[in-house]
């Protein structure tokens, strides 16, 4: 006897398999999406945390000079007022930087695998303050680093090299006598651009892990597995919201710290400027034989004040670029006139360095933007070209029309930028690893500001460089309709 499956049952079975297949496919998509966003979010937060550590270390290092560190070598120097001032400054930096446990400064020794402490934020703290775990005893992991104490760095690549070149962080969690931590470092340079010490800020491993895990928990992942496609999109929204909040939080901290620095620098700068003006007036009343020496000292002071003002201005400009609050005028501008004025402004420095600027611009171009900001960008590019070019060097400016855009190139035949540094050239506080040899006082934000301004004008900027052969910076800007019709 032959039996056949009823048609309805066969259709129901086929439908059930389709539902199972669709459910399996949906769960696979959900699992894949959850795993992807989990790992991707952790990677982004990891980058943000390290970027924050690197930037805060870089800003903190600006508070210290080679001269004041040179007086600290042994524990006997801990009684000096200079040491107390250094400790106070480190403690203030740590107190204003959330989740930073240790702040310290170390210098190199004759042993490449060993550094020595110069000052630690906890060096003058009482035992009760050092007893962080409140067990009544100052454990080894709670003792501060004292002047001259050795610190092994054989297993710490960042401290062996990069930390004495530019701001950096550990690649991963590191272990020392104080426990597991993630650290950010920044070099402290002397007047000749040589790194004499490194400032470190440590975040404990548990705090670092807490930040990484706060973005997206495993419990949320399980809920998403059971929630379906709509739940997946909801969690994606939560992840993006968390990421934005974390970025805003880190950015708010950066802006607050920058505003504090600018506020603290502003008053002393004004005092110094008044002092320089008073010295200039006194100079005129001195005998002729004494005026020369006074004039030389006054020029040195003027140069120092000018450099500090420049640092404050570029940091403020970088902050406004980041916030998108930079005020931009809307005016018709002749590119030729901007180039001529900028070149004329740097002519004394060009003559002093026996350098010259060659301009190749077949026809003028008219733009609609802020003349002052465009001149600032061009001045930054020419300043860099002068600093990193040799004596008697030639700097070229080439301007060409590209349909409705104008393209401007600033090229030199100077030191160039190492290939490994090119990817970071437009980042904040980023400088080429060879930059300190030519300009120890650079801030590393000039190209970041230039990029922000050019993009604010609706243009693009790029850089091509080879170490030892020179650098070419190219940017494009939209022309006005009237200029394009010519």
PyMOL commands that set and color helices and strands:
alter all, ss='L'
color gray80, all
select helices_A, chain A and resi 7-61+66-70+75-79+81-95+127-130+140-142+157-160+162-164+205-214+218-227+229-285+288-323+335-345+347-352+371-387+419-424+435-437+446-456+481-484
alter helices_A, ss='H'
color red, helices_A
select strands_A, chain A and resi 102-108+114-120+150-152+168-169+174-176+179-189+195-204+331-334+356-361+366-369+394-402+405-411+460-466+470-478
alter strands_A, ss='S'
color yellow, strands_A
deselect
rebuild
show_as cartoon
